[in-house]
Amino acid sequence: MILLEYQAKEWIRKAGIAVPEGKLARTPEQAEAACMEMGAIAVKAQVPIGGRGKAGGIAIVDDPKSAHREAERILGMQVHGHPVPAVWCEPALSVEQELYLGITLDRSRRCLALIFSPAGGMEIEQVAEEQPEKLGTLWPDPFRGPQPFAVRQMMLPLLLADEKLAPRAGQIAGQVASIAVALFRLANDLDCITCEINPLVITKDGVFVAADAKIEIDDNAAFRHKDVAATVEEEQTGGDQLEAEAKRRKLTYVHLDGGYVGCIGNGAGLVMNTLDLVKRSGGEPANFLDIGGGAKAEVVLNAMEMVLLDPQVKGLFINIFGGITRGDEVARGIITAREKLNIKVPLVVRMTGTREEEGRKLLEEAGITPAVGATEAAQKIVELTKGTASQQKG
């Protein structure tokens, strides 16, 4: 579970770490009102992925009209494929220095690692690659947590090596150590894979503020954090009931507005290719649904039922490349689903790979003609559904 920035900051605040006061805006008018109240603000896209700034998902504005304009632009965009459901508006900070402070799961050591760098604002992977000398790591005892003296000891050489920070190295290390202890406790309590503040800003007034925050909770621990999971699900599906239902079914599904060809495949790359083939053939895909590798018959049944919950779907295109996934298992799922769900819409199946011959034979015996080529299958499903989709629009 990846929390949005404003959600992560609320947990950071509860841990006793200073964060800017802000307001969530779902419309340009709300962002304009936030600017009228707070003055110069940062308007920040709320999406569960990094790289927002480079993608144009963050803007600093100093008047309400600009806030309205930028919020409208950001709310209408996608950041690395993620639609923006809301923007977080917070006062623009007077920044003197940006630091990095994070807790992450070190799988090789089977414990949480505390990472610090005076090169805040950059992705930590980039710092590790380009400026490894500016990165410090501590592996605290899982039960005792990080001891302030050990955190200071790790940070001091990095701070002293920075010409700008060296004169205040001891003071900065002391304050960051206190924040690190609180952040580690939060990461432990929430079963975090990642819990980071980037940047941890030192303002010109000498205040330490979490200007941005990222929290990712281990999905395997979601049952211990049902309240968090509920808010994450509601926000990240943007109120889309189909996507919310897919999450409950543990399916990798994205609903696409305006589409009418239901698409199912095994593997994210293959499903993306399936969507492209449908578009290239003149159709409109209704969804992205990846059943993953090794999908059993019941998974296929679950996926088909999910896609058909969308009343706009006028046909199903199932694209299977058998590696781990067995063609005969998928075929059984398709046949069972057709009978159990009483499927009346056109159904086209492309199947190749492991046990493809057995799978095709099962489909043919059930009256379903499979296709060998993906392009051929895409063209067929578009041909079968285009008429009904046109009638519906008319």
C-alpha positions in Angstrom: 0.0 0.0 0.0 1.5 3.3 -1.1 0.0 6.3 0.7 -0.5 9.6 -1.1 1.6 12.5 0.1 -1.0 14.2 2.2 -1.9 10.9 3.8 1.8 10.1 4.6 2.2 13.6 6.0 -0.7 13.1 8.4 1.1 10.0 9.8 4.4 11.9 9.9 2.7 14.7 11.9 1.2 12.2 14.3 4.7 10.9 14.9 5.7 14.4 16.2 7.5 15.6 13.1 6.7 19.1 11.7 4.9 19.2 8.4 3.4 22.2 6.5 -0.2 22.8 7.1 -2.1 22.3 3.8 -5.4 21.7 2.1 -6.6 19.0 -0.3 -8.2 20.3 -3.4 -10.2 18.2 -5.9 -11.2 21.2 -8.1 -9.3 24.3 -9.4 -11.7 26.4 -7.4 -10.7 24.7 -4.1 -7.0 25.3 -5.0 -7.8 29.0 -5.7 -9.4 29.3 -2.4 -6.4 27.7 -0.7 -4.1 30.2 -2.3 -6.4 33.1 -1.2 -6.1 31.8 2.4 -2.4 30.8 2.5 -0.7 33.1 0.0 2.1 31.6 -2.2 1.6 27.9 -2.3 2.9 24.7 -3.8 0.3 22.8 -5.8 1.2 19.1 -5.8 -0.3 16.2 -7.7 -1.4 13.4 -5.4 -0.4 10.2 -7.1 1.2 7.0 -5.6 4.5 7.4 -7.6 7.6 9.5 -7.6 8.9 11.8 -10.2 6.0 14.3 -10.0 8.2 17.4 -10.3 9.9 16.2 -13.5 6.5 15.2 -15.0 5.1 18.7 -14.3 3.0 17.6 -11.4 4.2 20.3 -9.0 3.8 24.1 -9.4 4.7 27.0 -7.1 2.2 29.9 -7.5 1.8 33.2 -5.7 -1.7 34.3 -6.7 -5.2 32.7 -6.8 -5.6 32.9 -10.6 -2.3 31.0 -11.1 -3.4 28.5 -8.5 -6.6 27.9 -10.4 -4.8 27.6 -13.7 -2.1 25.2 -12.4 -4.5 23.1 -10.5 -6.7 22.7 -13.6 -3.7 21.7 -15.6 -2.4 19.1 -13.0 -5.9 17.6 -12.3 -6.2 17.0 -16.1 -2.9 15.2 -16.5 -1.5 11.7 -15.8 1.7 11.3 -14.0 3.5 8.2 -15.3 0.1 6.6 -16.1 -1.6 7.7 -12.9 -4.6 10.0 -13.2 -4.5 12.9 -10.7 -7.6 12.8 -8.4 -6.5 15.7 -6.2 -3.8 18.2 -5.5 -2.3 19.1 -2.1 -1.9 22.8 -1.5 0.6 24.0 1.1 2.5 27.2 1.8 5.7 27.6 -0.2 8.6 27.1 2.1 11.6 29.4 2.5 14.3 26.8 2.0 17.8 27.0 3.2 18.9 23.4 2.9 17.3 20.1 1.8 18.2 16.8 3.5 17.2 13.2 3.0 16.0 10.9 5.8 14.4 7.6 5.2 13.7 4.1 6.6 13.6 1.2 4.2 13.5 -2.6 4.4 16.9 -4.1 3.7 15.9 -7.6 2.6 19.5 -8.9 2.5 19.9 -8.1 6.3 16.3 -8.8 7.1 15.8 -5.6 9.0 15.0 -1.9 8.6 17.8 0.4 7.5 18.0 4.1 8.3 19.5 6.2 5.5 20.6 9.8 5.7 22.0 12.2 3.1 22.7 15.9 3.0 21.8 15.8 -0.7 18.0 16.0 -0.2 15.5 16.6 -3.0 17.2 13.9 -5.2 16.0 10.3 -5.5 18.1 8.3 -3.1 19.0 5.8 -5.9 20.4 8.7 -7.9 22.5 9.8 -4.9 23.8 6.3 -4.3 24.9 6.1 -8.0 26.3 9.5 -8.6 27.4 10.7 -5.1 27.8 7.6 -2.9 30.1 9.6 -0.5 27.0 11.6 0.5 25.1 8.6 1.7 25.1 7.1 5.2 23.3 4.0 6.4 22.6 2.6 9.8 21.0 -0.8 10.7 19.4 -0.3 14.1 18.6 -3.1 16.4 15.0 -4.0 15.5 13.8 -4.0 19.1 15.8 -1.1 20.5 15.5 1.1 17.5 18.1 3.7 16.5 20.0 5.2 19.4 20.5 8.9 19.0 24.2 8.8 19.6 24.6 6.1 16.8 22.5 8.3 14.4 24.6 11.3 15.2 27.8 9.3 14.7 26.6 8.2 11.3 25.6 11.7 10.1 28.4 13.8 11.4 31.1 12.9 8.8 28.6 13.6 6.0 27.6 17.0 7.5 31.2 18.0 8.2 32.1 17.2 4.6 29.5 19.7 3.4 31.0 23.2 3.4 27.7 24.9 4.0 26.5 22.5 6.8 29.8 22.0 8.6 29.6 25.0 10.9 26.3 23.7 12.3 27.0 20.0 11.9 26.6 19.1 15.6 23.3 21.1 16.0 21.8 19.6 12.7 22.9 16.1 13.7 21.2 16.4 17.1 17.9 17.6 15.6 17.8 15.1 12.8 18.6 12.2 15.2 15.4 13.0 17.1 13.4 13.0 13.9 15.1 9.7 12.8 14.0 8.0 16.1 10.4 9.1 15.6 10.4 8.1 11.9 11.8 4.7 12.7 9.1 4.1 15.4 6.5 5.1 12.8 7.9 2.8 10.2 8.0 -0.1 12.6 4.4 0.6 13.8 3.0 0.7 10.3 5.0 -2.3 9.0 6.6 0.0 6.3 8.7 -1.1 3.4 9.6 2.5 2.9 9.1 5.5 5.2 11.0 8.6 4.0 11.1 12.4 4.2 12.6 13.8 1.0 13.3 16.6 1.3 13.6 17.2 5.0 13.9 21.0 4.8 15.8 23.4 7.0 14.0 26.7 6.6 15.7 30.0 6.7 14.2 30.3 10.2 16.1 27.2 11.3 13.0 25.0 11.5 13.1 21.3 10.3 10.1 20.5 8.2 9.0 17.4 6.2 8.4 19.0 2.8 7.5 15.7 1.2 6.8 12.3 2.5 6.5 8.7 1.2 5.0 5.8 3.1 4.7 2.3 1.6 3.2 -0.4 3.8 3.8 -4.1 3.3 0.7 -5.6 1.7 1.2 -8.7 3.8 0.6 -6.6 6.9 -2.5 -4.9 5.5 -4.8 -7.0 7.8 -3.2 -5.1 10.8 -3.9 -1.7 9.2 -7.4 -2.0 7.9 -8.2 1.7 8.6 -5.2 2.7 6.5 -6.0 0.2 3.7 -9.6 1.5 3.4 -8.5 5.2 3.0 -5.8 4.2 0.5 -8.2 2.1 -1.6 -10.9 4.8 -1.7 -8.4 7.5 -2.7 -6.4 5.7 -5.2 -9.4 4.3 -7.1 -10.6 7.9 -7.4 -14.1 6.8 -6.4 -14.2 4.3 -9.3 -16.4 1.5 -8.1 -15.1 -1.0 -10.6 -11.5 -0.5 -9.5 -12.5 -0.7 -5.9 -14.2 -4.0 -6.6 -11.1 -5.3 -8.4 -9.0 -4.4 -5.4 -11.3 -6.4 -3.2 -11.0 -9.3 -5.6 -7.1 -8.9 -5.6 -7.0 -8.3 -9.3 -4.7 -6.0 -11.2 -7.3 -3.9 -13.0 -7.5 -0.4 -14.4 -10.8 0.9 -15.7 -10.6 2.9 -19.0 -13.3 5.5 -19.7 -15.1 5.2 -23.0 -14.0 1.7 -23.9 -16.1 -1.3 -24.9 -13.6 -4.2 -25.5 -12.8 -6.0 -22.3 -9.1 -7.0 -22.2 -7.5 -9.8 -20.2 -4.0 -11.1 -20.4 -1.2 -12.6 -18.4 1.6 -10.2 -17.8 1.6 -6.4 -17.7 3.6 -6.1 -20.9 1.3 -8.4 -22.8 -1.8 -6.7 -21.6 -0.4 -3.3 -22.6 0.3 -4.8 -26.1 -3.3 -6.1 -26.1 -4.7 -2.6 -25.5 -2.5 -1.3 -28.3 -3.6 -4.0 -30.8 -7.3 -3.2 -30.0 -6.7 0.6 -30.6 -4.7 -0.1 -33.8 -7.6 -2.3 -35.0 -10.0 0.6 -34.5 -11.5 -0.4 -31.2 -11.5 1.1 -27.7 -10.2 -1.0 -24.8 -12.4 -0.9 -21.7 -9.9 -1.9 -19.2 -6.5 -3.3 -18.3 -6.6 -6.7 -16.4 -3.5 -8.8 -15.8 -4.2 -12.2 -14.3 -0.4 -12.8 -13.8 1.6 -16.0 -14.2 0.4 -19.4 -13.3 -3.3 -18.3 -13.4 -5.6 -21.1 -12.4 -9.1 -21.7 -13.8 -10.8 -19.9 -10.9 -8.6 -16.8 -11.4 -9.7 -16.6 -15.1 -13.3 -17.0 -14.0 -12.9 -14.2 -11.4 -11.2 -11.9 -14.0 -13.9 -12.5 -16.6 -16.7 -11.8 -14.1 -14.9 -8.6 -13.1 -14.6 -7.3 -16.6 -18.2 -8.0 -17.3 -19.3 -5.9 -14.3 -18.7 -3.0 -16.6 -22.0 -2.4 -18.6 -20.0 -0.7 -21.4 -18.2 -4.0 -22.3 -19.5 -5.4 -25.5 -17.0 -8.1 -26.1 -14.0 -9.9 -24.4 -10.5 -10.3 -25.8 -8.4 -12.8 -23.8 -4.7 -12.9 -24.8 -2.7 -15.7 -23.2 1.0 -16.5 -23.7 1.7 -19.7 -21.8 4.9 -19.7 -19.8 4.1 -20.5 -16.2 0.4 -20.1 -17.2 -1.0 -23.3 -18.7 -3.3 -23.1 -21.7 -5.5 -25.9 -20.6 -6.1 -24.3 -17.2 -7.0 -21.0 -18.8 -9.3 -22.7 -21.3 -11.2 -24.5 -18.4 -11.6 -21.1 -16.7 -13.0 -19.5 -19.8 -15.4 -22.4 -20.5 -16.6 -22.4 -16.9 -17.1 -18.7 -16.9 -19.1 -18.7 -20.1 -21.5 -21.2 -18.6 -21.7 -19.8 -15.1 -21.9 -16.2 -16.1 -24.2 -16.9 -19.1 -21.9 -14.8 -21.3 -23.7 -13.5 -24.4 -21.1 -11.0 -25.7 -18.6 -12.0 -28.3 -15.5 -13.8 -27.0 -12.2 -14.1 -28.7 -9.3 -16.0 -27.3 -5.7 -15.9 -28.4 -3.6 -18.7 -26.9 -0.1 -19.8 -27.4 2.7 -21.3 -25.3 2.5 -24.0 -22.6 -0.2 -26.6 -23.4 -1.6 -24.4 -26.1 -2.8 -27.4 -28.1 -4.7 -28.9 -25.2 -6.2 -25.5 -24.4 -7.3 -24.9 -28.0 -8.8 -28.3 -28.2 -10.9 -27.7 -25.0 -12.1 -24.3 -26.4 -13.0 -25.8 -29.8 -15.0 -28.6 -28.2 -16.9 -26.0 -26.2 -17.7 -24.1 -29.4 -15.1 -21.3 -28.9 -12.8 -20.8 -31.8 -9.3 -19.6 -30.6 -6.9 -17.5 -32.6 -3.2 -18.1 -32.9 -2.1 -14.6 -33.8 -2.7 -11.6 -31.5 -3.3 -9.2 -34.3 -5.8 -11.5 -35.9 -7.6 -11.9 -32.6 -7.7 -8.1 -32.0 -9.2 -7.4 -35.4 -11.8 -10.1 -34.9 -13.0 -8.8 -31.5 -13.2 -5.2 -32.9 -15.2 -6.4 -35.9 -17.6 -8.3 -33.6 -18.1 -5.4 -31.1 -17.8 -2.2 -33.2 -21.4 -2.4 -34.4 -23.0 -2.8 -31.0 -20.8 0.0 -29.6 -21.9 2.4 -32.4 -25.5 1.6 -31.7 -25.0 2.3 -28.0 -23.5 5.7 -28.7 -26.2 6.5 -31.2 
